[in-house]
Amino acid sequence: MGVLKLTLPGGQTATLPEGATPLEAARALGYSEEELEKFLVAQYEGQLWDLARPLPGSGHLTFYTFMDEQGRQVYRHTSAHILAQAVLRLFPEAKLATGPALEDRFYYDIGLEKAPSPEDLQRIEEEMKRIIQEDLPIVREEWPKAEARRFFLEKGQPFKVEILDGIPGETVSIYRQGEFVDLCRGPHLRRTGQVGVIHILSVAGAYWRGDEKNPMLHRFYGTSFPTEEEWEHFQWVQEEARRRDHRKLGPELDLFSFHDVAPGFAFWHPKGWVIFRELENFSREVQARHGYQEVRTPYIFRPEIWQRSGHWDHYRQNMYVGENDGEIFSFKPMNCPAHCLLYAEKVRSYRDLPLRISEYGPLARCERSGTLHGLLRVRGFHQDDAHLFVREDQIGEELADVLSIVDEVYGTFGMEYRMVLSTRPEDYMGELSLWEKAEAQLADTLKSLGRSFDVNPGDGAFYGPKLDFYVTDALGRQWQTATVQLDFQLPIRFDLTYVAPDGSHRRPVMIHRAIFGSLERFTGILVEHFAGDFPLWLAPVQVRILPVHEGVRAYAHEVAQGLRAMGLRVEVDDREEKMGYRIRQAELERIPYMLVVGNREAAKGEVSVRSRRQGDEGARDWRVLAQELAERVKKRLL
């Protein structure tokens, strides 16, 4: 009988008999039963693996708990199966579709004859808890596809049959827990009893496979946690997220609005536009230090440019296309083809590279109406967009420079991030060898810089692999923002070259990058991250001056002019309202500083300072205060 040699990330090894499972390997490595209970799934040679599934050979092994994203994913995917089992117990006629895990929850799409009532949901939740108490073993089985097809046909599960028909190969994986049998690639927990707390969150409508021509299903959303404390924290986060919702705070703080006459396009109010321009100016300042040259290109093009770039074949469904005088035009969804035209206007030398071109102009993409979500998903947007034309030997250095910009920008907002390498999609363009080369260069550069990253197979752009950046906000939620793409294809498509030292003509490589992602989306994220309470440098109104009575009104405006001269954004609230009311209004508007002035302050050239962070700070010379605030704004301090 053969043996398996298994290696853990720390270099620890275990030798076991052939056919051993990750769970047996963990025991052999000396983990206690308490520790084993926390292990939810293993990763074997880069693939998530059931703890009780025999290993096919030697290799690298990693164990994940609920503290790890991989562990939470498997935990909640198993929870989705528990939900489906509960629904089938109570509604045997239910038609099961799919039930994936999401970031902090899960869902299962299920066809029912009528929408479930609140009482139905209560019964389903109680049944889910019974299934957990039954502590059913979860067993992975491999069936011939034909046998599985017969089984699901007999069970009256047409969606499972349709999924089966699209799976290649002769066998499929089936998971069984008690009487419940589901088609699934897994992996799963070992027992239903490993799930601690489980709840249904909501039910919504969802078309089968997202197509309006298909049947409407009921999407049961739920979540699960090991402990009640974690469930209570989740509820707090949800309530806090509702309070911070940018779609609510935006209009309340007079930042932006949306109107049905232009769905998916923001109407920026003066205060919101201040934030937008501050972000744009911050980006310009950083990029200028890193050698970027800003350009502006047209926003309406004939189709030829998109046919040449490949977007007409791969992206047209997301483009706004119209006709005028018998000629077709399109609004640009991205800047890269236009920047290729700029590059090609003259002969470039190897000494000209890297060439870094940036642009902040308007872009538009035809997003489906059901996906629009405030500023977070729009049709009209602006990016801090840039394209770097580099020699192959400059790729690593330029990627490192881009990452240093990412560090500076996100660090300014106090936001941590993680990176995901997205590889070749099915609908890719160009030579496979160039794709492999680009993916390897991205991965090798990150490793050489000591940067950790996850891999998202098949989610790259059609012209090249990319790095997606996910920032973590104040509530621990992750948002996809920046993207960096390595592209060998567009330089070929646009016949871009540079003159090498030996006089030959060689192809540059393009690096596409946007640090904020879109300014609209990043603004929406910041509204929720700061709950509308922006740091001083970003606040639409930084200081509001409150004169106590009419006699000091002139002094209040004198102070305001002095603060404006220092570059600060100032308002004077001299309405004939009570001071308490005016202070309360400034607090509701999240004004960072209120300066109260009366006879004593006017006589001494002072102001009484009240800040959102510290409360009453006493009387200060307004000129000294202005210098301090201007310095904080200049440094963009949190």
N, C-alpha and C positions, 0 to 999 in steps of 0.2 A: 504494500500500500504506500502511495506517495505521501509527501509531506508538503505543507505550506509554510513559507517564511513570510511573515507579515511585519511591516515596518510602520511605526507611528511617527507623527511629525517631529517629535523630539529625538528621534533616533532609536527609541526603544524597539526591540524586536521580540517576536514570539514564533515558535515553531510548533505547528499543530498537524494532526493527521489530515489527509485529503478529505474534502467535504465538510470541514469545520465551518462554523458560522461566526460572524463578528461578535456575537454574544459570548461564544465559547472562547474566542480570542481575548476578549476583555477579561474573562475570569482567569485565563492562563496568565495574563499580565498582572494579576494581583488586585484588581479592583474589587472593592467590597460590594455586597448586595445592595447597600444603600446607594452607592455610586452607580451601580448597574441600572437601578431603577430610574435614575435621572437621564441615562442615555436613551435617546429617542430614535436615532437613526445613525447609520455609519456611512462613510464615503469610501468606496473602494475604487482605486485607480481613477479618481475624478468623477465617479458615478454614485449617486445616492443609493443606498443598499439597505434592505430590511435587515434588522439585527438577527433574525432567525433564518435568514436565507443562506444556504451553503455558498461558500466562496469558490469560484472556479479555478483559482490558482494563487500563486504568491503575488504580493504587491503591497502597495501603500494603503494604510487604513487610518481613518480619522473618525472619532466619535463626536456626535453633536447632542447638546441638551437644549432645553427650552430657551436658554440664554443666547443661543445661536440662531441666526436667521433660518438656516437649513432645518434645525430642530423644530422651530415654530411652524415652518411650512408643513412639515409632515404631521405635526400635532393637529393642526387645523384642517388638513386634508382628511385625516381620520375622523375628525369631528364632523366634517361634511357627510361622510359615510354614515355616521351615527344618526344625523338628521334624516338622511334618505331612508334608513332602516325604520326610523320612528314613523315617518310619513306612510311608508308602505304597510306597516302594521295597522295603522288607523284607516288608511285609504288604499286598499289593495288594488284598486283600479288605476292608481297614479302611474304616470309615465315618466321615467327618470331620464334626464339628459346628462349634464356634466356638473361636477362639483369641485371646482378648484379652490385652493387656498389663496388668500390675498395677504396684504401686508400685515393687517391686524385683525383679520376676520376671515370668513369663508362664505361661500354661497353654494347652493345647489338649485339648478333649474329643473322644475318639475311640472309636468302637465296634469292639471286637475280639472274636474268637470265644472267646478265653481271656485271662486276666490275663497280662501280660508277666512273664517271669522276670527275675532279676538279669542273666542272660546276654543276654536280649533287650534290656534297657536299655543294656547295654554296647555291643551291636551298633548300636543306634539312635544312641547318642552318637557312635560312630565314624563313622557315616554322615552325621550332622550336620556333623562336622568336614570330611568329604570335600566336602560341598556348599559349605561356605565356601571350601575350597581351589579349587573349580571356578570361583569368582568369577562366578556366573551373573548376567547382567543381569536386573533386575526391571522388567518392562514393564507399564504400566497400559493396559488396553483397555476400550472400551465396547461391549457386546453388546446386541442386542435381547433383551428378557427371555425371549421365546419360544425363541430360539436357545439361551440359557443353560440354560433348563429342559430342553430336549432333550439338551443335552450332559451335564448332571449325572444325568439319568435313565439315559442310556446308560452312564455311568461307575458306576452303582449307588450313588449318593450321595443317599439319601432325605432326610437332614437338610438338605442344601443346597437341595433342591427345596422343602422346607417353608419354609425361610427366604425363598427367592425368591418364593413365593406370597404372602408377607406384605409384600413391598416394593412401594410404589406406583410408578407411572410405567411407561414402555415400555422403558427401557434400564437396564442395571445395569453396575457397574464390575467388571472381572475383572483379577486380577493373575497374571502368568505369570513363572516363573523356571525355565528349562530345560523339562523335560517336565511340571513341576508347574503346574497351573492351579487357582486358588481364587477363589471369590466373596468379594469384600471391598470395603469402601468406602475402605480405605487411610487415610492414605498409607503409603508404605514407603520403605526405603532404595533406593539406585540399584542396588546389587549385593550379592549374598550375601557377597562377600569383605570387605565393610565391617565385618562382625561379627568380633570378635577371639576372645574366649573364650566357650564355650557349654557348659552342663552340664544334665543332667536332675537334678532335686532329689528328686522323689518321684512316686508314682502313687497316686491315690485314686479312689474311686467317686463318680460324680455323675450324678444323673438328668438326662435331656435336658430342658432348660428348667426345671430345679429341681422338676419335678412327679413325685411317686412313682408316678403312673400311667403315666409314660413309660419307655422303655428305660433301663437303667443303662449308663452309658458309663465309660470309663477317662479320668480327668483327669490328663494328664501335666503336672507342674509343672517348669519349668526357669528358668534365669536366664542372663544374658549380660553381658559387659563388654568394653571395649576392650582391657584389659591384664590380665595375670596378677596384678599387684599389687592391682588393684581386686577381683578374684575372691577373693584371699586375705583382703582386708579384709572382704568380705562373709561369708566363712566364720567369721572371728573374731566378727563381729557376731551371727551366728546362734548360735554357741556361747555368747557372752555373754548373749544373749537367753534361752537355755535356763537359764542359771545364775540369771538375774534373774526368771524366770517367777513372777508373783505367785501362781499356783496352787500352786507349790512352796514359795515363801517364806512365804506366808500361814500355812499350818499350822505350818511350821518355827518361825516367830517368834511363834506363838500369837496370831495376829491375827484369823483368821476361819476358817470351815469351811463346807462344803455337805453336805447329807444328802438321800438319795433321797426322803424323805418330803415334802420341800418343794423340788422342782427349780427352780432359778433364783432362789432366795431365800437370802441370806447369813445365816449364824449368826455374829453378831459376838461375839468374845471380849473380855474386859475391855481388853486392850492395843489391839486393833483399834478398839474403840469410842472409846478415847482419841483416836486419829488422826481418826476420823470427827467427833467433837465439836470437836476443835481446828479442823478445816476449817470446820465449821458456825459456830463462834464467830468465826473470822476473817471469814467472809462477812458475818455479822451486824454486826460492827464496821465494816467498810467501808461496808455499805449504810446504816447509821445516819448515817454522816457525809455520805451523799449524799441524805438525806431520804426513805428508804424506811420504810414502816410495815408491821410484820409482822402477819399474820393467821393464823387456822387455820380451815379449812372442812371439812365432812364428807367422808368418803372413800367412802360408798356413796350412790348416787342412783337415783331413778326414771329411766326412759328419756327422759322429756319434755325434760330439760335437754340431753341429747345430740342429740335430734331437732331441737331449736331451734338448737343450735350447728352442726349439720351433721355431727358426728362419727358419728352413728348410720348415716348413709348412706355416709360416706367412711372410717370408721375402726373400724367395729364388729368386724371380724375380729381386731383387736388388743386387744379389751376382754374382761374377765372378766364374764360375764353369768350370773346365776342367778335362781331363782324361789323364793319363799317365800309361803305362804298364798295361792297363786294370783296373786301379784304379781311382776313382773319388776324386778330391781334390778341395778345394775352398779357395779363398783369403778372409781373414777376413774383414768384413764390420764394426765390432766393437770389443771391447776388453773384454766385460763383461763375456762371457763364459770361456775365458782363465783365468780370474782372479778368477772365481769360482773354477777352477781346482787347482790354487795355494792355495786358502783358504783350500781346502779339503785335502791337502797333509799331514796335521798333526792335532792332536787333539787340539782344541781351548778351552780356558777357558773364563769365563765371564770377567776375568781380562785382557784378550787380546783385548777386544773390548772397544772402536771402533778400527777397523783395517782399515787404510786408504791406499789404493794402487793406485798409479798413473802410467801412461804410455803415451809416446809421439810417439810411433811407427807408421809406415804407415798403412793406411786403404784404402779400395777401395770399391766403390759402383757403380753398373751398372745403371747410370742415362741415361735417354733417350737423344739422341743427340740434340733434339730440346730444351731441358731444360738447356743445358750447357751455362754458362755465365761468361767468364773470370775466375777470382778467386772466384767469388761469388757462382758459382755452378759448381763443378768439380767432377771427378770420383776418382781421387787419392788425398788423403788429410791426414792431421795429426791433432789430437785433443790434447788439454791439458786435457786428459781423466783421470778420477779417479772413483774408486768404494769404497764406505765405507760400511763395514760390522759392523752393530750395533745391540745392544739390543733394544727392543721396547721402553724401558724407556729412551733411549738415542736419539731417533729420533728428538725430538724438539730441543735439545741442538746442535746436529750435523747440522740440517738444519739452525739454527741460525749462526753457524760457517761458513757454506757455504755462506750464505748471506753476512757475513762480508767480505769474500774474494771477492765476486762480487762487493761490495761497494768499496773496495780498488782498484781493478783492473780497473773498469770503471771510478772511480774518478781520477785515474792517467791520463786518457785521456780526462778528463773534459766532460764526456758523461753521461747524465742522462738516466734512463731506467724505463720501466714499466714491470710488471709481469702478466702473463696469466696462469691460472690453466686449464690445458687440461685434461678432464675426460675420462672415459671408452669408447673406440671405439666399433663399432659393432663386429669387428674381435678380440675380447679380449680373453685372455687365463686365466684360473684359476677360482676359486670360486668367485661368485658375492659378497659374504659377505666380502672377503678380499679386493676386489676392493673398496667397500663402506668404509671399515675401512681405507684404504690407502688415499682415497680422503678426508675423514674427518680429518685425521691427518695432511695432508698438509694444508688444509684450516684453521684448528684450530691453527696450529703453526704460520701461517702468521698473523692471527687475534691477537694472543697473543703478537706478536712482533710489532703490530701496523702498519703492512704493508698492503697497498691497493693492490688489484689485480682484474683482470677481469677473467671471466670464459669462456672457449671455449669448449662447450660440444662435446664429441665424438672424440676429437683429441689427446687423450693420446696414448702412445706406447702400443703395444699389451699385454705387460706384466705388465704395471702399469701406474698410472696417472703421470703427469709431470708438472713442471713449465717451461714455456718458457719466456725468457727475451728479450725485444726489446729495443735496445739502440737508442737514437736520435742523429743524426749527426749534423754537422754545418749548414746544409741546412734545418733542421727540419724533415728530413726523418727518418723513423724508420726501423731498421734492426733486424731480429731475430738472436740472437747469442747464449747466454748461454742456457743450459737446465739442469734441476735437476729432476730426476725421483725417485719415491719411489716404491720399488719392493719387493713384498712378494713371487713372483712366482719362480724366478730362484733359491733361496735357497731351495725351495721344489724340483724343477727339479733336482738339483745337490746334494740333500740330505745333505745340509750343516747344521751343528749343532755346538753348543758350550756347555760346561759343566757348568751348573748353580751352585750357591752356595750350593744347596741341593743335588748335584750329578746327577741331571736329565739332559737329553740332550734336548736342546731347539733350535729353529730355529732363526738364525740372520735375520735381514732385510737388504736389499741392498739399498743404495742410489747411483744412477748413477749421475755423474755431470761432465760437461765440461764448463769452464767459458768463454773462448774465443769462444766456439763452435768448429769451425775448425780454425787452424792457417792460412790456405789459405784464407778462407772467411774473417776473421777478418783483415788480411793484406789488402785485397781489400777494405774493408770498411774504414780502416785508410787512405789509399791512397786518397780516395775521401773526407773523413772528413777533412784532412789537406791539400787537393789539392796538395799533394806531398811535401808540406813544413813542414817536420816533426820536432817535438821538438828535441832539441840538442841530447838527450840521444838515440833517435831512428834513427837519420839521418845516412845514410850509410857512408857519408863523413862528418865529423863534422867541419873540418878546412881545408882550402886550402891556402897555402902560395904562394905569388906572388912576386918573386924577380924583382926589377926594371931593372937590367942589369946583365950581366955575372959576374961582379966583386963581387956581393953579393950572388952569387949562393951557395957558400959553407956555408955562414951564414944561408941562408934559410934552407938548409938541416940540419944544426946543431939545429936550432929551431924546425924543424920537429921531429928530434930524441928526443929532450927534451919533446915535447908534447906527443909523442908516449909512452915515459916512464911513463907518467902520465895516460896512458890508453886511450888516445884520438885517434880517427881515422883521419889521416892527409895525405894530398897529397901536393906535390910541383908542381906547374905549371910553369916550367922554359923554356917553348917553346919560340922560337924566333918569337913571335907574339906581336902586340902592347898591351899595358897594358889595354886599353879600351876594346879590344876584349876578353882578358882573364877574365876581370871582368864580362863582359856580359855573358860569358860562365858559370861562377860560379853562376851567378844569375839565368840563365836558369835551371841549375842543382839543384837549391834550396839549395846551400851550406850555412849552418847557419853562418859561420864566414870566412871572407877573411882577411888575414894578409899580408899587403904590406910591403916589406923591401927594403930599399935603403941604401946609404952610412951613412946617419944620424942615422937611426935605428941600423945599424950594429955597429956603433961606441959607441952607448949608451946601447946596449943590449936590444933594444926595438923592437916593431912592431907597424905599423899603423893599427888600428882595424877598420874593416868595417863589420857590422852585418846586416843580413836580416831584423831584427826587428827595429833597431835604426839608421841604416845608419852609417855614419862616427862617430867613437867614440874617435878619437884622438890616440896619441901614448901611449903605455903601456909597462911596463916591462913584457917581455913574460913569465917569470917564475911565476909572480903574476897572470897573466891572465890564465896560464895553471892550477894553483891551483883552481881558481874560476870556470873555465869550468869543471874541473874534479869533483868538488863538486856538480855542477848542474847536471851533468850526474849521479852521485851516488844517488842523491835524485830524479832523474827522473822528474825534473821540466818541466812544460809546457812552 
